């Protein structure tokens, strides 16, 4: 894979695979292309050359199956601040597999939001809003989680909680691709993809 931005090569001859039951942390300095890579994988950035395969087939040929198997949470939480956490998750679930109220409340409880389910998100803190976004992971049936700096704004408890969620997902055969400057402490199979190192060697 090759990607260039503003006449600067972010990465070239980049190739890697991700298996079920594995977490891959994309590392690199600011501007190294971490977010660009995640957006390329999700189909949100087409400014690259190369191929992305899903179960051995080009994503362009199995796009519907790939999108149904993937969830992406980016820098922006993607939370409607007018709606409540419960309403946000109901709307999110309606885009893929519907979730009933008990599943939504269980997800909010797991993220420490049980007492805030009916409060408009505009009244929540940045960390609580991030947790609303992350609760989407628990109501999604996606096997691949692609997360861009998911620990941003989380407190110590929130960080540990998310680390546990990542490890659980991987231990059940799911895959995680994420970027973070946070030193990960996850009890699962994990490895790093360093874009700075890749660029030096390309």
Buried (B, 14 or more C-beta within 10 A) or exposed (E): BEBBEEEEEBBBEBEEEBEEBBBBBBBBEEEBBBBBBBBBBBBEBEEBEEEBEBEEEEBEEBEEEBBBBBBBBBEEBBBBEEBBBBBBBBEBBEEBEEBEEEBBBBBBBBBBBEEBBEBBBEEBEEBBBBBBBBBBBBBBEBBBBBBBBBBBBBEEEBBEBBBBBBBBBBEEEBBBBBBBEBEBEBEBEBEEBBBBEBBEEE
